[in-house]
Amino acid sequence: MNARVGSVKTITSTANPIIKAARALHQRKARNESGLFLAEGHKLVLDALAVDWLPEMILMLEPGDDGDPGAQLAARVRAAGGDVIFTNGAVMEKLARRDNPQTVIGVFPQRLASLATFTHGTVIALEAPRDPGNIGTIIRTADGAGAAGVILIGNSADPFGIEAVRATMGSVFHVPIARTDLDGFLKFSARFPGPAIGTHLEGAVDIRTIGPEEPQILVMGTEQAGMTEELARHCSQLVRIPMDGAADSLNLAVATGVALYELRRAYL
């Protein structure tokens, strides 16, 4: 239990240093330097609190009486040691960088998992994904399908960027996420107790014929070029998702979802 009780302040100026620091978290540089990220919405803050992922602070519109859900949330955050900043709609729009923002924005510490924690289940490995929306959608899908976690290989978009976090719909607080370079992933894959199954346009095996068997790694290539040859060579098996139409490929998040549910069909 956190012995510290969070403070309460009211700030209505976008020039305030606290507001400026929170706004800066839209930039990857600021997130990297601070180790913090933004999560918008009452639900996401509650999701985080449910798994003891405590915010450093929340910024929110001032609630009504004590029975207001916003007041109850503020009390929970303070009791957990987080600060509460009450503000106005204009500041919230600046913080969210969009009209009609959520009424609550949380500032959270980032958490990354160690590769050593992935020893079971189906692990998703993404090679250099560049679209934060895809990353967030895949994290959400991993949560829905019961995957063990997501590994980002190489120069990927930031899973703690606001667009990615929005797309997770709270699953960022439930799915372990790790980052590594290609060499680190190949070393991890070599000692992992199950196969690395890569989806590839040239895959000789229909993914529907793969018998579900965990542990396993589902390896997905880049959005534009697919899987690099070096990574493909190190997969235990290359599979394809059958296509019937004019499109020759699927969006990365869609393809990952199709493949993940196919590989985990015996466990759902």
C-alpha positions in Angstrom: 0.0 0.0 0.0 1.3 3.4 -0.9 1.6 5.5 2.3 1.6 8.8 0.4 -1.7 10.5 -0.3 -1.7 12.5 -3.5 -2.1 16.2 -3.7 -5.0 18.2 -5.3 -4.5 21.3 -7.4 -6.6 23.4 -9.7 -4.8 24.6 -12.9 -6.6 26.5 -15.6 -3.7 27.9 -17.7 -2.1 26.1 -20.6 1.2 27.9 -19.7 1.5 26.2 -16.4 4.7 24.0 -16.3 2.7 20.9 -15.2 0.3 21.2 -18.2 3.2 21.9 -20.6 5.1 18.8 -19.3 2.0 16.7 -19.8 1.4 18.1 -23.3 5.0 17.3 -24.2 4.3 13.6 -23.7 2.8 13.6 -27.1 6.4 13.6 -28.3 8.5 10.4 -28.2 11.5 12.3 -27.0 9.7 13.5 -23.9 8.3 10.1 -23.3 11.8 8.5 -23.6 13.3 11.1 -21.3 10.6 11.0 -18.6 9.6 7.4 -18.8 6.0 8.5 -18.8 3.0 8.3 -21.1 -0.6 9.6 -21.5 -3.7 7.5 -21.2 -7.1 9.1 -21.9 -10.4 8.3 -20.3 -12.1 7.1 -17.1 -12.1 3.5 -18.2 -8.3 3.4 -19.0 -7.4 4.9 -15.6 -9.7 2.3 -13.9 -8.1 -0.5 -15.9 -4.7 0.6 -14.8 -5.7 0.9 -11.1 -7.2 -2.6 -11.3 -3.8 -4.1 -11.9 -1.9 -1.7 -9.6 -0.4 0.3 -12.4 -0.6 3.6 -10.6 -0.7 7.0 -12.3 1.7 9.7 -11.3 -1.2 12.1 -11.7 -4.5 12.5 -13.4 -5.8 15.7 -15.0 -9.5 16.0 -15.1 -12.6 18.3 -15.3 -13.7 19.1 -11.8 -16.5 16.6 -10.8 -19.7 17.3 -9.0 -20.6 15.9 -5.6 -18.9 12.9 -3.9 -21.3 10.5 -5.7 -19.9 11.6 -9.1 -17.8 8.9 -10.7 -15.1 11.5 -11.4 -15.0 12.3 -7.7 -14.7 8.7 -6.8 -11.9 8.2 -9.3 -10.0 11.2 -8.0 -10.3 9.8 -4.4 -9.0 6.4 -5.6 -6.0 8.0 -7.3 -5.2 10.2 -4.3 -5.4 7.2 -2.0 -3.0 5.3 -4.3 -0.5 8.2 -4.1 -1.2 9.9 -7.4 -1.8 13.6 -7.7 -5.1 15.1 -9.0 -5.1 18.2 -11.2 -8.5 19.7 -11.8 -8.8 21.9 -14.9 -11.1 23.2 -17.6 -12.3 22.1 -21.0 -9.8 24.4 -22.9 -6.8 22.8 -21.1 -8.2 19.3 -21.7 -8.5 20.0 -25.4 -4.9 21.2 -25.5 -3.8 18.1 -23.6 -5.7 15.7 -25.8 -4.9 17.7 -29.0 -8.5 17.2 -30.2 -12.0 18.6 -29.7 -14.4 16.9 -27.3 -11.6 15.2 -25.3 -12.1 12.7 -22.6 -12.8 14.1 -19.1 -9.8 12.4 -17.6 -6.2 12.0 -18.7 -3.7 9.9 -16.7 0.0 10.3 -16.7 1.6 6.9 -16.1 5.0 5.4 -15.8 6.0 3.1 -18.7 6.5 -0.6 -18.1 8.4 -2.9 -20.4 8.7 -6.7 -19.9 11.9 -8.7 -20.0 12.1 -11.3 -22.8 12.9 -13.8 -20.1 9.3 -13.5 -18.8 8.0 -15.1 -22.0 8.1 -18.8 -21.5 4.6 -20.1 -22.3 1.5 -19.4 -24.4 1.5 -17.7 -27.8 3.9 -14.7 -28.0 3.5 -12.2 -30.8 6.7 -10.8 -32.4 6.3 -7.8 -34.7 9.2 -6.8 -36.9 9.6 -3.0 -37.0 5.9 -2.0 -37.1 5.7 1.7 -38.0 2.0 2.4 -37.6 1.1 3.1 -33.9 -2.5 2.3 -34.6 -1.6 -1.1 -35.8 0.5 -1.7 -32.7 -2.3 -0.6 -30.4 -4.9 -2.8 -32.2 -2.6 -5.8 -32.1 -2.1 -5.3 -28.3 -5.8 -5.1 -27.9 -6.3 -8.3 -30.0 -3.6 -10.1 -28.1 -5.5 -9.3 -24.9 -8.8 -10.6 -26.4 -7.2 -13.8 -27.7 -5.2 -14.5 -24.5 -1.8 -14.1 -26.0 1.2 -14.1 -23.6 2.6 -10.8 -24.8 3.9 -8.7 -27.7 7.6 -8.2 -28.7 8.6 -5.3 -30.8 11.7 -6.0 -32.9 13.9 -3.3 -34.2 12.9 0.3 -35.1 9.2 0.3 -34.3 6.7 2.9 -33.4 6.2 3.6 -29.8 3.6 1.5 -28.0 3.2 4.3 -25.4 2.4 7.0 -28.0 -1.0 8.4 -27.6 -2.4 6.9 -30.8 -1.2 3.4 -29.9 -2.5 3.7 -26.4 -5.9 4.9 -27.7 -6.1 1.9 -30.0 -5.4 -0.6 -27.1 -8.6 0.5 -25.4 -6.9 -0.2 -22.0 -5.2 -3.5 -23.0 -1.8 -1.7 -22.7 -2.2 -2.3 -19.0 -2.9 -6.0 -19.4 -0.5 -7.3 -22.1 3.2 -7.6 -21.4 5.2 -5.6 -24.0 8.9 -6.0 -24.7 11.4 -4.3 -27.1 14.5 -5.8 -28.6 16.7 -5.7 -31.6 16.9 -8.4 -34.2 19.9 -10.1 -32.6 18.2 -10.1 -29.2 15.1 -11.6 -30.7 17.0 -14.4 -32.5 18.8 -15.3 -29.2 15.4 -15.3 -27.4 13.8 -17.4 -30.1 16.6 -19.9 -30.1 16.1 -20.7 -26.4 12.3 -20.4 -26.4 10.7 -23.8 -25.8 8.4 -23.7 -28.8 8.5 -22.9 -32.6 8.6 -19.5 -34.3 5.9 -19.5 -36.9 6.2 -16.7 -39.4 3.5 -15.5 -41.8 5.0 -14.9 -45.2 3.6 -14.4 -48.7 5.9 -17.2 -49.9 4.9 -19.5 -47.0 4.4 -23.1 -48.2 2.0 -24.1 -45.4 -1.7 -23.0 -45.1 -2.0 -21.6 -41.5 -5.3 -23.5 -41.1 -3.4 -26.8 -41.2 -1.2 -25.9 -38.3 -2.2 -27.9 -35.2 -2.5 -25.5 -32.2 0.3 -26.2 -29.9 1.7 -23.9 -27.3 4.2 -22.5 -26.5 4.8 -20.8 -29.8 5.9 -17.4 -31.3 3.8 -15.8 -34.0 6.2 -13.7 -36.1 4.8 -10.9 -38.3 6.8 -8.8 -40.8 6.7 -5.1 -41.6 3.7 -3.3 -42.9 5.2 -2.5 -46.3 7.8 -5.1 -47.2 6.8 -8.1 -45.1 9.3 -10.1 -43.2 13.0 -9.6 -43.9 14.9 -12.6 -45.3 17.1 -12.8 -42.2 14.2 -13.1 -39.9 12.4 -15.5 -42.2 15.4 -17.8 -42.2 15.3 -18.2 -38.5 11.5 -19.1 -38.3 10.8 -22.7 -37.6 8.0 -22.6 -40.2 6.7 -20.1 -42.8 2.9 -20.1 -43.2 0.5 -18.2 -45.4 -3.0 -16.8 -44.7 -5.2 -17.9 -47.7 -6.6 -15.1 -49.9 -9.5 -15.1 -52.3 -9.9 -11.8 -54.0 -8.0 -9.0 -55.8 -6.1 -7.9 -52.6 -2.7 -9.5 -52.3 -2.2 -8.8 -48.6 -3.9 -7.8 -45.4 -3.4 -4.9 -43.0 -0.8 -5.9 -40.4 -3.3 -5.7 -37.5 -5.9 -7.7 -39.4 -3.4 -10.3 -40.5 -2.1 -10.7 -37.0 -5.6 -11.1 -35.6 -6.5 -13.8 -38.1 -3.3 -15.7 -37.5 -3.5 -15.4 -33.8 -7.0 -16.7 -33.5 -6.2 -19.5 -35.8 -3.1 -20.6 -33.8 -5.0 -20.2 -30.5 -8.3 -21.8 -31.6 -7.9 -24.8 -29.3 -7.5 -22.6 -26.3 -10.4 -20.2 -26.8 
